[in-house]
Amino acid sequence: MMRSAHSDFVLEGARLRIRPTLTDTELDYVLELEHHEENRRFIGNWTRRQHEEFSEDEDHLHLIIESKESGRPEGYMLIKGVCLNQGCIELTRLVVDSKGRGYGREAIQLVKDWAFSIAGAHRLQLDVRSINSRAKALYESEGFNQEGILRDCFKEEGGEGYTSLYLMSILEEEYRHV
């Protein structure tokens, strides 16, 4: 069974509810989604134990994104830095099941609102692999700025070449003016 130090955490939008991952069945869903052919090139692939350890850390949130209408999972999200030791929150991972339905955008908007209006963060940061142009375009359209690049830091699936990693962020003052 998953343990979460933040079992009461909930974000609600027009169509989505974001809440802690709590059951083994939900973790099975996360692992399946993470290792799915459509997603695995774009994110790290963790073991069950890595996900469990992440969720046990009081500075982290391991979250399920679900449809408010059906209650069905639509993705998951990992967030670091919720204790705000440095005033910075990191969106470590965002994966949506049904692409092109606006779930990723709504999830990003909910996290930005929470980070800056509720949690009191100064900065929200993330990274995105250079081969994930769809996600990078979403983040840019939501006010994130590219700050740097880690060149050729991931070996491509199948060992054919390397992928870079873009470092992106939005600051509270930028969020307030977007």
C-alpha positions as CSV (number, residue, x, y, z in Angstrom):
1,M,0.0,0.0,0.0
2,M,1.3,3.5,-0.9
3,R,1.9,5.9,2.0
4,S,1.6,9.6,1.6
5,A,2.5,12.4,4.0
6,H,0.0,14.5,2.2
7,S,-3.1,12.3,2.1
8,D,-5.4,15.3,2.2
9,F,-3.9,17.2,-0.8
10,V,-6.4,17.8,-3.6
11,L,-6.5,20.2,-6.5
12,E,-9.7,20.5,-8.5
13,G,-10.3,22.1,-11.9
14,A,-13.1,22.1,-14.4
15,R,-12.5,18.5,-15.5
16,L,-9.8,17.1,-13.3
17,R,-9.1,16.2,-9.7
18,I,-5.4,15.8,-8.7
19,R,-4.9,13.8,-5.5
20,P,-2.4,11.5,-3.8
21,T,-1.6,8.0,-5.2
22,L,-2.9,5.8,-2.4
23,T,-3.5,2.2,-3.6
24,D,-1.4,-0.6,-5.1
25,T,-3.9,-0.6,-8.0
26,E,-3.2,3.1,-8.7
27,L,0.5,2.4,-8.5
28,D,0.0,-0.4,-11.1
29,Y,-1.7,2.2,-13.3
30,V,1.3,4.6,-12.9
31,L,3.8,1.9,-13.8
32,E,1.8,0.8,-16.8
33,L,1.5,4.3,-18.1
34,E,5.1,5.1,-17.4
35,H,6.4,2.1,-19.3
36,H,3.9,2.4,-22.2
37,E,5.5,2.7,-25.6
38,E,4.0,6.2,-26.1
39,N,5.5,7.6,-22.9
40,R,8.8,5.8,-22.0
41,R,11.0,7.7,-24.4
42,F,10.1,11.0,-22.7
43,I,10.4,10.1,-19.0
44,G,12.5,8.0,-16.6
45,N,11.2,4.6,-16.0
46,W,11.2,3.8,-12.3
47,T,10.6,0.6,-10.3
48,R,7.7,0.2,-8.0
49,R,10.1,0.6,-5.0
50,Q,11.3,4.0,-6.4
51,H,7.7,5.2,-6.6
52,E,7.0,4.0,-3.1
53,E,10.1,5.8,-1.7
54,F,9.2,9.0,-3.6
55,S,5.7,9.0,-2.1
56,E,7.0,8.4,1.5
57,D,9.1,11.6,1.4
58,E,7.3,14.5,3.2
59,D,8.9,16.9,0.6
60,H,7.3,15.1,-2.3
61,L,3.8,14.6,-3.8
62,H,3.0,11.4,-5.8
63,L,-0.3,12.3,-7.5
64,I,-3.1,10.7,-9.6
65,I,-4.8,12.9,-12.1
66,E,-8.4,11.7,-12.5
67,S,-11.5,12.8,-14.4
68,K,-14.0,14.5,-12.0
69,E,-16.9,13.1,-14.2
70,S,-15.9,9.5,-14.3
71,G,-13.4,9.2,-11.4
72,R,-11.1,7.3,-13.9
73,P,-7.4,8.0,-13.8
74,E,-6.2,10.1,-16.6
75,G,-2.5,10.4,-15.7
76,Y,-0.1,11.0,-12.8
77,M,2.2,13.7,-11.6
78,L,5.3,13.9,-9.3
79,I,6.2,17.1,-7.4
80,K,9.3,17.8,-5.3
81,G,10.0,20.7,-2.9
82,V,6.6,21.1,-1.3
83,C,8.2,22.0,2.1
84,L,9.5,25.1,0.3
85,N,13.0,24.9,1.9
86,Q,14.3,27.0,-1.0
87,G,11.1,28.6,-2.2
88,C,11.2,26.4,-5.3
89,I,8.8,23.6,-6.4
90,E,9.8,21.1,-9.0
91,L,7.3,19.4,-11.3
92,T,9.3,16.2,-11.6
93,R,7.0,14.3,-13.9
94,L,3.7,14.7,-15.6
95,V,2.2,12.0,-17.7
96,V,-1.3,12.0,-19.2
97,D,-3.0,8.9,-20.6
98,S,-5.3,10.5,-23.3
99,K,-3.2,12.9,-25.3
100,G,-4.7,15.9,-27.1
101,R,-7.7,16.3,-24.7
102,G,-6.3,19.3,-22.7
103,Y,-5.6,17.3,-19.5
104,G,-2.0,18.2,-19.5
105,R,-2.8,21.9,-19.8
106,E,-5.4,21.8,-17.1
107,A,-3.0,19.9,-14.8
108,I,-0.2,22.5,-15.4
109,Q,-2.6,25.3,-14.7
110,L,-3.8,23.7,-11.4
111,V,-0.2,23.2,-10.3
112,K,0.8,26.7,-11.1
113,D,-2.2,28.1,-9.2
114,W,-1.4,25.9,-6.2
115,A,2.4,26.6,-6.3
116,F,2.0,30.4,-6.4
117,S,-1.4,31.1,-4.8
118,I,-1.5,28.5,-2.0
119,A,2.0,27.0,-1.4
120,G,3.7,30.4,-1.6
121,A,6.5,29.3,-4.0
122,H,8.8,31.8,-5.7
123,R,9.7,29.4,-8.5
124,L,8.2,26.4,-10.3
125,Q,10.6,24.4,-12.4
126,L,10.7,21.4,-14.6
127,D,12.8,19.7,-17.2
128,V,11.7,18.2,-20.5
129,R,13.5,16.0,-23.0
130,S,14.4,17.7,-26.3
131,I,12.5,15.0,-28.2
132,N,9.2,15.9,-26.4
133,S,8.4,18.9,-28.5
134,R,4.7,18.7,-27.6
135,A,5.3,19.0,-23.9
136,K,7.9,21.8,-24.4
137,A,5.4,23.8,-26.5
138,L,2.7,23.3,-23.8
139,Y,5.1,24.5,-21.0
140,E,6.1,27.6,-23.1
141,S,2.5,28.4,-23.8
142,E,1.9,28.3,-20.0
143,G,4.6,30.8,-19.3
144,F,7.6,28.6,-18.6
145,N,11.0,29.9,-19.9
146,Q,13.8,27.8,-21.1
147,E,16.8,28.5,-18.9
148,G,19.4,26.0,-20.1
149,I,20.1,22.7,-21.7
150,L,21.9,19.6,-20.6
151,R,23.3,18.4,-23.9
152,D,23.1,14.7,-25.0
153,C,22.5,13.5,-21.4
154,F,20.2,10.6,-22.2
155,K,20.9,7.7,-24.5
156,E,18.1,7.2,-27.0
157,E,16.0,4.0,-26.7
158,G,17.7,1.4,-28.8
159,G,21.0,3.1,-28.4
160,E,20.8,5.3,-31.5
161,G,22.0,8.7,-30.5
162,Y,21.4,11.0,-27.5
163,T,18.7,13.3,-26.3
164,S,19.2,16.6,-24.5
165,L,17.2,18.0,-21.6
166,Y,15.7,21.5,-21.5
167,L,15.6,23.2,-18.1
168,M,12.5,25.4,-17.7
169,S,10.9,27.6,-15.0
170,I,8.3,30.2,-14.3
171,L,8.7,32.7,-11.4
172,E,5.8,34.0,-9.3
173,E,6.1,37.5,-10.8
174,E,5.9,36.0,-14.3
175,Y,2.9,33.9,-13.3
176,R,1.1,36.9,-12.0
177,H,1.6,38.8,-15.3
178,V,0.8,35.9,-17.7
